[in-house]
């Protein structure tokens, strides 16, 4: 064999060897970087340890805490990539109690009060702040009763009068001009959760997805590499999930494939789930047109405020919290790794689905009709 041929062969061999070694090192590093733990979920409550990590066995044992205690970091650890766990002990829960407000004239209408001075409106009736009626002098929109605003109020006048809110599509300058469940979008009173993907918007609350980027209502498509994947967005551990704006065709974010709590091979793309097609038609179910509150609290998408103000039912509130909990812990929810204790951990009820809303009322009505039928 000529000398130059032997030298070329050796160089090619060395190149192939080094390339293969680098590739194997890269794969090995990726597997080490995403070394997932198996999650063992105990049903029995504990007063001591709620997260017990055994690094040598790559296992995490989760125990629900007793009623008087909670596990502070459980939700955060379960909702992230969960490749690095820390032990956690149950700690005493803060007791729930209703106390008199400490800051005078700070309480909004519809919330608990002890005396008139507690309320923005200056009216405390039956331990709840009540708004001023139409025609009464006001100094802010929060002072007026539901479905009204303080008309005539300005930096010059300083006062106005409580006036009926502007109807749908009416001209407005601020949210408070509009009725309950509406807000001011592009100068018109617009219903929350009503604008389709691709519509221009002043705020995410007006979008059916409760999500906007650059003033445009959006939802996210999920990709692995150049391939779009569908719900439940399964992926291989070590791969990267990309989230793309559907309408604007721009990359929104990337994150690692999340561990599922069952093995070290497959997981799920688990970020921004509520803004993907997996949660299509989720947010419009929380549209509302009634409230015992006023001002900013009648134009919000804050689920806690909506429930406290009576704008949504207990059924809708539970539905939101369970579906939201599933989205926040998507990988372990999809794998079922913590199904035995997710409810006792106050994370989510596994049996809830997108079609669960209204199910309890339907079953109750059905039982009533069945009882009437049996009696007759």
C-alpha positions as CSV (number, residue, x, y, z in Angstrom):
1,X,0.0,0.0,0.0
2,X,1.5,3.4,-0.9
3,X,2.5,5.6,2.0
4,X,0.0,8.4,1.3
5,X,-2.9,5.9,1.2
6,X,-2.0,4.4,4.6
7,X,-1.7,7.9,6.1
8,X,-5.1,8.9,4.6
9,X,-6.7,5.7,6.0
10,X,-5.2,6.3,9.5
11,X,-6.4,9.9,9.5
12,X,-9.9,8.9,8.5
13,X,-9.9,6.2,11.2
14,X,-8.8,8.7,13.8
15,X,-11.5,11.1,12.7
16,X,-14.2,8.4,12.8
17,X,-13.0,7.3,16.2
18,X,-13.0,10.8,17.7
19,X,-16.3,11.7,16.2
20,X,-17.9,8.5,17.6
21,X,-16.3,9.2,21.0
22,X,-17.7,12.7,21.0
23,X,-21.1,11.5,20.0
24,X,-21.2,8.8,22.8
25,X,-20.0,11.4,25.3
26,X,-22.7,13.8,24.3
27,X,-25.4,11.1,24.6
28,X,-24.0,10.0,28.0
29,X,-24.0,13.6,29.3
30,X,-27.6,14.1,28.1
31,X,-28.7,10.9,29.9
32,X,-26.9,12.0,33.1
33,X,-28.3,15.5,32.9
34,X,-31.8,14.1,32.7
35,X,-31.5,11.1,35.1
36,X,-35.1,10.7,36.2
37,X,-36.4,9.4,39.5
38,X,-39.2,6.9,40.0
39,X,-41.9,8.3,42.2
40,X,-43.6,6.1,44.8
41,X,-46.9,7.6,46.0
42,X,-48.1,6.5,49.5
43,X,-51.8,6.9,50.4
44,X,-51.0,6.9,54.2
45,X,-50.7,10.4,55.7
46,X,-47.6,11.4,57.6
47,X,-46.9,14.0,60.3
48,X,-43.2,14.0,59.6
49,X,-41.7,13.4,56.1
50,X,-43.6,14.2,52.9
51,X,-40.7,13.8,50.4
52,X,-38.1,11.1,51.0
53,X,-35.3,10.9,48.4
54,X,-33.1,7.8,47.9
55,X,-30.4,9.0,45.4
56,X,-28.7,5.6,45.2
57,X,-32.0,3.9,44.0
58,X,-33.2,7.0,42.1
59,X,-36.5,6.9,43.9
60,X,-38.7,9.5,45.6
61,X,-41.4,8.5,48.1
62,X,-44.2,11.0,48.6
63,X,-46.5,10.9,51.6
64,X,-49.5,13.3,52.1
65,X,-49.3,15.3,55.3
66,X,-51.9,15.1,58.1
67,X,-54.7,17.7,58.1
68,X,-52.9,20.1,60.3
69,X,-49.7,20.1,58.1
70,X,-48.6,20.7,54.6
71,X,-45.6,20.0,52.2
72,X,-44.4,23.4,51.0
73,X,-42.3,22.4,47.9
74,X,-44.2,19.4,46.6
75,X,-46.0,21.2,43.8
76,X,-42.9,23.0,42.6
77,X,-40.8,19.8,42.6
78,X,-43.4,17.9,40.7
79,X,-44.1,20.6,38.2
80,X,-40.5,21.0,37.1
81,X,-38.2,18.6,35.2
82,X,-37.8,16.7,38.5
83,X,-34.2,15.4,37.9
84,X,-33.0,16.8,41.2
85,X,-35.1,16.2,44.3
86,X,-34.7,17.4,47.9
87,X,-36.1,15.9,51.1
88,X,-39.0,17.7,52.6
89,X,-40.7,17.6,56.0
90,X,-44.4,18.3,56.8
91,X,-44.8,21.7,58.4
92,X,-47.7,23.2,60.3
93,X,-50.3,24.8,58.1
94,X,-51.5,28.3,58.6
95,X,-55.0,28.2,60.2
96,X,-57.7,29.6,58.0
97,X,-59.6,32.3,59.8
98,X,-61.6,35.5,59.0
99,X,-60.2,38.5,60.7
100,X,-61.2,42.2,60.7
101,X,-59.2,44.2,58.1
102,X,-56.1,46.0,59.5
103,X,-56.0,48.8,56.8
104,X,-59.0,51.1,57.0
105,X,-60.9,51.9,53.8
106,X,-59.1,49.2,51.9
107,X,-61.7,46.5,51.5
108,X,-63.5,46.1,48.1
109,X,-67.2,45.5,47.8
110,X,-68.2,41.9,48.3
111,X,-65.5,41.2,50.8
112,X,-65.5,40.7,54.6
113,X,-65.7,43.7,56.9
114,X,-66.3,44.5,60.5
115,X,-67.3,48.2,60.3
116,X,-68.1,50.9,57.7
117,X,-64.6,52.4,57.9
118,X,-63.1,49.1,56.6
119,X,-64.8,49.5,53.2
120,X,-63.8,51.6,50.2
121,X,-67.5,52.5,49.8
122,X,-67.9,53.3,53.6
123,X,-70.8,50.8,53.8
124,X,-70.5,47.5,55.8
125,X,-73.7,45.5,55.9
126,X,-74.0,42.0,57.3
127,X,-70.1,41.7,57.5
128,X,-69.7,42.4,53.8
129,X,-68.8,45.6,52.0
130,X,-71.6,47.0,49.9
131,X,-71.4,49.5,47.0
132,X,-73.1,52.8,46.6
133,X,-76.3,52.9,44.6
134,X,-76.9,54.7,41.3
135,X,-76.9,58.5,41.7
136,X,-74.8,58.6,44.8
137,X,-71.7,60.8,44.8
138,X,-68.5,58.7,44.5
139,X,-64.7,59.2,44.5
140,X,-63.7,56.0,42.7
141,X,-65.3,53.2,40.6
142,X,-64.7,50.8,43.5
143,X,-67.2,52.7,45.7
144,X,-70.2,52.0,43.4
145,X,-72.3,48.8,43.4
146,X,-72.0,46.0,40.9
147,X,-72.6,46.9,37.2
148,X,-72.0,50.6,37.8
149,X,-69.1,53.0,37.6
150,X,-68.3,56.5,38.9
151,X,-69.2,58.7,35.9
152,X,-67.8,62.2,35.7
153,X,-64.8,61.4,37.8
154,X,-61.6,63.1,36.6
155,X,-58.4,64.7,37.9
156,X,-60.1,68.0,37.8
157,X,-63.6,67.2,39.3
158,X,-62.4,64.6,41.8
159,X,-66.0,63.3,42.2
160,X,-68.7,61.7,40.1
161,X,-71.9,59.8,40.5
162,X,-72.5,56.1,40.4
163,X,-74.0,55.3,36.9
164,X,-75.2,52.2,35.1
165,X,-72.4,50.5,33.2
166,X,-72.1,50.8,29.4
167,X,-73.5,47.9,27.4
168,X,-71.7,45.5,25.1
169,X,-69.8,47.2,22.1
170,X,-70.4,50.6,23.7
171,X,-67.6,53.2,23.6
172,X,-65.4,53.2,26.7
173,X,-62.1,54.5,28.0
174,X,-61.5,52.1,30.9
175,X,-62.6,48.6,32.0
176,X,-64.8,50.0,34.8
177,X,-67.1,51.7,32.3
178,X,-68.2,48.3,31.1
179,X,-70.6,45.7,32.6
180,X,-69.7,42.6,34.6
181,X,-67.6,40.2,32.7
182,X,-66.7,42.8,30.1
183,X,-63.7,45.1,29.7
184,X,-62.5,47.9,27.5
185,X,-60.7,46.6,24.4
186,X,-59.8,48.9,21.5
187,X,-62.3,51.5,22.9
188,X,-65.3,49.1,23.0
189,X,-66.8,47.1,25.8
190,X,-65.8,43.6,25.0
191,X,-66.7,40.3,26.6
192,X,-63.9,38.4,28.3
193,X,-62.7,35.2,26.6
194,X,-64.5,36.1,23.4
195,X,-61.8,37.0,20.8
196,X,-60.6,34.2,18.5
197,X,-56.9,33.3,17.9
198,X,-55.4,35.9,15.5
199,X,-57.5,38.8,16.8
200,X,-55.8,41.9,18.1
201,X,-56.3,42.6,21.8
202,X,-55.4,45.0,24.5
203,X,-55.2,42.2,27.1
204,X,-55.1,38.4,27.3
205,X,-58.4,38.3,29.2
206,X,-60.3,39.0,26.0
207,X,-58.8,36.0,24.2
208,X,-60.5,32.6,24.1
209,X,-57.1,31.2,25.2
210,X,-56.5,33.8,27.9
211,X,-53.1,34.1,26.2
212,X,-51.6,36.9,23.9
213,X,-48.3,37.8,22.6
214,X,-47.6,41.2,21.0
215,X,-51.2,42.2,21.2
216,X,-52.4,39.1,19.3
217,X,-54.5,36.3,20.7
218,X,-52.5,33.1,20.4
219,X,-52.2,29.5,21.3
220,X,-49.0,27.3,21.3
221,X,-48.1,24.3,19.1
222,X,-45.5,21.9,20.5
223,X,-42.5,20.6,18.5
224,X,-39.7,18.1,18.9
225,X,-37.1,19.2,16.5
226,X,-38.9,20.0,13.2
227,X,-41.8,17.7,14.0
228,X,-45.1,19.0,15.5
229,X,-46.5,16.6,18.1
230,X,-50.0,16.3,19.5
231,X,-51.4,16.0,23.0
232,X,-50.4,14.5,25.4
233,X,-47.0,15.7,24.0
234,X,-44.9,12.6,24.8
235,X,-41.2,12.9,24.3
236,X,-37.9,11.1,25.0
237,X,-35.9,12.2,28.0
238,X,-33.0,14.3,26.9
239,X,-34.9,15.9,24.0
240,X,-35.9,19.5,23.8
241,X,-39.5,20.7,23.5
242,X,-40.2,23.8,21.4
243,X,-43.3,25.9,21.8
244,X,-44.4,27.9,18.8
245,X,-47.0,30.7,18.4
246,X,-49.6,29.2,16.1
247,X,-50.7,32.4,14.4
248,X,-47.4,34.4,14.3
249,X,-45.3,31.3,13.5
250,X,-42.6,32.3,15.9
251,X,-40.7,30.3,18.5
252,X,-42.1,31.3,22.0
253,X,-39.9,29.1,24.3
254,X,-38.0,25.9,24.7
255,X,-37.6,23.5,27.7
256,X,-36.4,20.0,28.4
257,X,-38.7,16.9,28.2
258,X,-40.1,16.5,31.6
259,X,-39.7,13.3,33.6
260,X,-42.9,11.3,34.1
261,X,-42.0,9.7,37.5
262,X,-42.1,6.2,35.8
263,X,-38.7,5.3,34.3
264,X,-35.9,7.1,32.6
265,X,-36.9,6.8,28.9
266,X,-40.0,8.7,28.0
267,X,-41.6,11.8,29.4
268,X,-43.8,14.7,28.3
269,X,-43.5,18.3,27.1
270,X,-45.0,19.9,30.2
271,X,-44.8,23.7,30.0
272,X,-47.6,26.1,28.9
273,X,-50.1,23.3,28.6
274,X,-53.1,25.5,29.3
275,X,-52.2,27.6,26.2
276,X,-52.0,24.6,23.9
277,X,-54.8,22.7,22.0
278,X,-54.9,20.2,24.9
279,X,-56.9,22.9,26.7
280,X,-59.0,24.1,23.8
281,X,-62.3,25.8,24.9
282,X,-61.1,25.7,28.6
283,X,-61.2,29.4,29.5
284,X,-64.5,30.4,27.8
285,X,-66.3,28.2,30.4
286,X,-65.4,30.9,33.0
287,X,-67.3,33.7,31.3
288,X,-69.6,35.5,33.8
289,X,-72.2,38.2,34.0
290,X,-72.9,38.5,37.7
291,X,-71.0,39.6,40.8
292,X,-71.4,40.9,44.3
293,X,-68.2,43.0,43.8
294,X,-67.5,46.1,41.7
295,X,-64.7,47.9,39.9
296,X,-61.7,46.0,38.8
297,X,-63.0,42.8,40.5
298,X,-65.8,42.5,37.9
299,X,-63.5,42.6,34.9
300,X,-60.8,40.1,36.0
301,X,-59.7,36.6,35.0
302,X,-58.4,35.9,38.5
303,X,-60.2,32.7,39.5
304,X,-60.0,33.3,43.3
305,X,-61.6,36.8,42.9
306,X,-64.3,35.4,40.7
307,X,-65.2,32.7,43.2
308,X,-65.1,35.1,46.2
309,X,-67.3,37.6,44.3
310,X,-69.8,34.9,43.4
311,X,-69.2,35.3,39.7
312,X,-68.5,31.5,39.2
313,X,-70.0,28.5,41.0
314,X,-68.2,26.1,43.3
315,X,-68.5,23.5,40.6
316,X,-66.7,25.9,38.1
317,X,-64.1,26.8,40.8
318,X,-63.3,23.1,41.5
319,X,-63.2,22.4,37.8
320,X,-60.7,25.1,37.2
321,X,-58.4,24.1,40.1
322,X,-58.3,20.5,39.1
323,X,-57.7,21.1,35.4
324,X,-55.1,23.8,36.3
325,X,-53.4,21.4,38.7
326,X,-53.2,18.7,36.0
327,X,-51.7,21.2,33.5
328,X,-49.1,22.4,36.1
329,X,-48.0,18.8,36.8
330,X,-48.6,17.5,33.2
331,X,-45.9,14.8,33.0
332,X,-46.8,13.0,36.3
333,X,-50.5,13.5,35.5
334,X,-50.2,11.9,32.1
335,X,-48.1,9.0,33.4
336,X,-50.4,8.4,36.4
337,X,-47.4,8.3,38.7
338,X,-49.1,10.1,41.6
339,X,-52.7,9.2,41.0
340,X,-53.0,7.5,44.4
341,X,-52.1,10.7,46.3
342,X,-52.5,13.7,44.0
343,X,-55.9,14.4,45.5
344,X,-54.8,14.2,49.1
345,X,-51.8,16.4,48.2
346,X,-54.4,19.0,47.0
347,X,-52.8,19.0,43.5
348,X,-55.6,17.7,41.4
349,X,-58.2,15.0,41.1
350,X,-57.1,12.5,38.3
351,X,-60.6,11.7,37.2
352,X,-61.4,15.3,36.1
353,X,-61.4,15.9,32.3
354,X,-62.2,18.9,30.0
355,X,-65.8,17.6,29.8
356,X,-66.2,17.4,33.6
357,X,-67.7,20.9,34.0
358,X,-71.4,20.8,34.9
359,X,-71.3,17.1,35.4
360,X,-72.1,17.2,39.1
361,X,-75.2,19.4,38.5
362,X,-76.3,17.1,35.7
363,X,-76.0,14.1,38.0
364,X,-77.9,15.9,40.8
365,X,-80.8,16.9,38.5
366,X,-80.9,13.3,37.0
367,X,-81.2,11.8,40.5
368,X,-84.0,14.3,41.4
369,X,-86.0,13.2,38.3
370,X,-85.3,9.5,39.0
371,X,-86.5,10.0,42.6
372,X,-89.7,11.7,41.3
373,X,-90.2,8.9,38.8
374,X,-89.8,6.2,41.5
375,X,-92.2,8.0,43.9
376,X,-94.9,8.3,41.2
